[in-house]
Amino acid sequence: MAKEKIVLPKLRFSSKRSISGQIYDFLRKQITETKLKPGTAFSENELSAHFNVSRQPVREALMRLNHEGLLIVMPQRGSIVSKISASGLKQICFIRTSLECGSVIKAKELDDKTFNKILSQFAKNLDRQRECLKDGNTAIFLNLDDDFHELICSLSLCQMTWDVLRSVKGHMDRIRYLSMGNESPISQLIAEHEEIFEALKSKNFDHAVELLKHHLYEIMQTHISIRAKNSEWFEEEDE
């Protein structure tokens, strides 16, 4: 894998969160939003100098990214941004579908007040998605897309559901950024979100599950054309 020289913007730290957590979020965002290409290399020393912090919080952030498969950490040699794994994508789809569909089924147990409150949040989210479609703002839409699926997870009333999903979907996020506007038109994604919402609103949970499964597994098809156009982003492996 050819190494790319690291180019990063500056990061202003908040006193309200751990330094390592902020570095992790910052680097993860740079990777998942495809601002750092596979093969981009950096060391703990380089990053600690860039962020003007000690090596310890940098090391902790890098290990988390390594655990998520977004970085390859090489002892004594530094770290490089990994390529996207097609076989890993299958596993991510399975985990994501299991947890999100499980959350929809769990919604059957919610009282009306809690359920209606979440439905109201869905409606506001979809309004903002439609605004993004008018404005052509892809970056904000992708954030709202995440918020939509986080709301689905919230139907389980288990915060760990979304936390687990976020920790495993890094490869999927990179494909989303590579495909947005081409293989995955925003209008199509919003239409699918609206269908899922309508099924939830009518408490047709089984139909919502089927719609959600189709929605989440579409990436297994769209990634094929993305891979053909961006082969340098993907591992050379059997699917």
C-alpha positions in Angstrom: 0.0 0.0 0.0 1.5 3.3 -1.1 2.0 5.8 1.7 0.4 9.2 1.5 1.8 12.2 3.5 -0.5 13.3 6.2 -2.2 16.7 5.9 -4.5 17.7 8.7 -6.3 20.8 9.8 -5.8 22.1 13.3 -8.0 21.0 16.2 -9.2 23.2 19.0 -9.7 21.2 22.2 -12.6 21.5 24.6 -12.1 21.2 28.3 -15.3 19.3 28.7 -14.0 16.0 27.0 -10.9 13.9 27.2 -8.1 14.8 24.8 -7.9 11.2 23.5 -11.6 11.2 22.8 -11.4 14.4 20.8 -8.4 13.2 18.8 -10.2 9.9 18.1 -13.4 11.7 16.9 -11.3 14.2 14.8 -9.3 11.5 13.1 -12.3 9.2 12.6 -14.1 12.0 10.9 -11.2 12.7 8.6 -11.0 9.0 7.6 -14.8 8.3 7.3 -15.4 11.5 5.3 -12.6 10.3 2.9 -10.4 13.2 3.6 -7.6 10.8 4.4 -6.9 8.2 1.7 -5.9 4.6 2.3 -2.1 4.5 2.8 -1.9 7.8 4.6 0.8 7.4 7.2 1.5 9.1 10.4 3.3 8.4 13.7 2.5 9.1 17.3 5.3 11.7 17.4 3.9 13.5 14.3 0.4 13.6 15.7 1.5 14.7 19.2 3.4 17.6 17.7 0.5 18.5 15.4 -2.0 18.5 18.3 0.6 19.9 20.8 -0.2 17.1 23.3 1.7 14.2 24.8 1.9 10.8 23.0 -0.4 9.0 25.5 -3.8 10.4 24.3 -2.7 10.1 20.7 -1.8 6.4 21.3 -5.2 5.8 22.9 -7.0 7.4 19.9 -5.0 5.3 17.4 -5.7 2.1 19.2 -9.4 2.8 19.0 -9.2 3.4 15.3 -7.2 0.3 14.9 -9.8 -1.7 16.8 -12.5 -0.4 14.4 -10.4 -1.4 11.4 -9.8 2.1 10.1 -6.1 2.1 10.9 -3.3 -0.4 10.7 -0.9 0.1 13.6 2.6 -1.1 12.9 4.8 -1.2 16.0 7.9 1.0 15.7 6.7 2.1 12.2 3.6 4.2 12.8 0.1 3.8 11.5 -1.5 3.9 8.1 -5.2 4.4 7.0 -6.6 1.0 6.0 -8.4 0.1 2.8 -12.1 -0.7 2.8 -12.8 -4.4 3.3 -15.7 -5.8 1.2 -15.9 -8.9 3.3 -15.9 -6.7 6.4 -18.8 -4.7 4.8 -20.9 -7.9 4.8 -20.4 -8.3 8.5 -21.2 -4.7 9.2 -24.4 -5.0 7.3 -25.4 -8.1 9.3 -24.6 -6.4 12.7 -26.3 -3.1 11.7 -29.5 -4.8 10.3 -29.7 -7.1 13.4 -29.5 -4.1 15.8 -31.6 -1.6 14.0 -34.4 -4.1 13.1 -34.2 -5.4 16.7 -34.8 -1.8 17.8 -37.9 -1.5 15.6 -39.3 -4.7 17.1 -38.5 -3.5 20.6 -40.6 -0.4 19.8 -43.7 -2.5 20.2 -43.1 -2.3 24.0 -42.9 1.5 24.2 -45.7 3.5 25.8 -47.5 5.9 23.6 -45.9 9.0 25.1 -42.4 7.8 24.5 -43.2 6.5 21.1 -44.9 9.7 20.0 -41.9 11.7 21.3 -39.5 9.7 19.1 -41.9 10.0 16.1 -41.8 13.8 16.5 -38.0 13.7 16.3 -38.2 11.6 13.2 -40.6 14.1 11.6 -38.2 17.0 12.3 -35.3 15.0 11.0 -37.1 14.3 7.7 -38.0 18.0 7.3 -34.3 18.9 7.6 -33.4 16.1 5.1 -35.8 17.6 2.6 -34.2 21.0 3.1 -30.8 19.4 2.3 -32.2 18.0 -0.9 -33.3 21.5 -2.0 -30.0 23.0 -1.0 -27.9 20.1 -2.4 -26.0 20.0 0.9 -24.6 16.4 0.9 -22.4 16.8 4.0 -25.3 17.9 6.3 -27.5 15.2 4.8 -25.1 12.5 5.7 -25.1 13.8 9.3 -28.9 13.8 9.3 -28.9 10.3 7.8 -26.8 9.2 10.9 -29.3 11.0 13.1 -32.2 9.1 11.5 -30.6 5.8 12.1 -29.7 6.8 15.7 -33.4 7.5 16.2 -34.2 4.0 15.0 -31.8 2.7 17.6 -33.4 4.9 20.2 -36.6 2.8 19.8 -34.8 0.2 21.9 -34.2 2.6 24.8 -30.7 1.2 24.8 -28.0 3.8 24.2 -25.4 1.1 23.7 -27.2 0.1 20.4 -26.0 3.1 18.6 -22.7 3.2 20.3 -21.9 -0.3 19.1 -23.1 0.5 15.5 -21.0 3.6 15.4 -17.9 1.7 16.4 -18.3 -0.9 13.6 -19.6 1.1 10.6 -16.5 3.1 9.6 -16.0 1.2 6.3 -19.7 1.7 5.5 -19.3 5.4 6.2 -16.5 5.8 3.7 -18.5 4.1 1.0 -21.4 6.4 1.8 -19.1 9.4 1.1 -17.7 7.9 -2.0 -21.2 7.1 -3.4 -23.2 10.1 -2.4 -24.9 11.9 -5.2 -24.1 9.2 -7.8 -24.9 5.6 -6.8 -27.0 6.8 -3.8 -29.1 9.9 -4.8 -30.2 11.8 -1.8 -33.8 11.9 -3.1 -33.9 8.1 -3.2 -32.6 7.8 0.4 -35.1 10.3 1.7 -37.9 8.5 0.0 -36.8 5.3 1.7 -36.6 7.0 5.1 -40.1 8.4 4.6 -41.5 4.9 3.9 -39.8 3.6 7.1 -41.2 6.5 9.1 -44.7 6.0 7.7 -44.6 2.3 8.6 -43.5 3.2 12.1 -46.1 5.9 12.5 -48.8 3.3 11.6 -47.2 0.8 14.0 -46.7 -1.6 11.2 -43.5 -2.8 12.7 -43.0 -5.9 10.6 -43.3 -3.8 7.4 -40.9 -1.3 8.8 -38.4 -4.1 9.4 -38.6 -5.3 5.8 -38.2 -1.8 4.5 -35.2 -1.2 6.8 -33.5 -4.5 5.8 -33.8 -3.5 2.1 -32.5 0.0 2.9 -29.5 -1.2 4.8 -28.4 -3.9 2.4 -28.5 -1.7 -0.7 -24.9 -0.8 0.0 -23.9 -4.3 -0.9 -24.9 -3.5 -4.4 -23.9 0.1 -4.7 -20.4 -0.6 -3.3 -19.7 -2.8 -6.4 -19.8 0.2 -8.8 -18.0 2.4 -6.2 -15.2 -0.2 -6.0 -14.9 -0.3 -9.8 -14.4 3.5 -9.9 -12.2 3.7 -6.8 -10.3 0.4 -6.7 -7.4 2.0 -4.8 -9.8 2.4 -1.8 -10.6 -1.3 -1.5 -8.7 -4.4 -0.3 -7.9 -6.9 -3.0 -10.0 -9.8 -1.7 -12.8 -12.2 -2.4 -16.3 -11.1 -1.3 
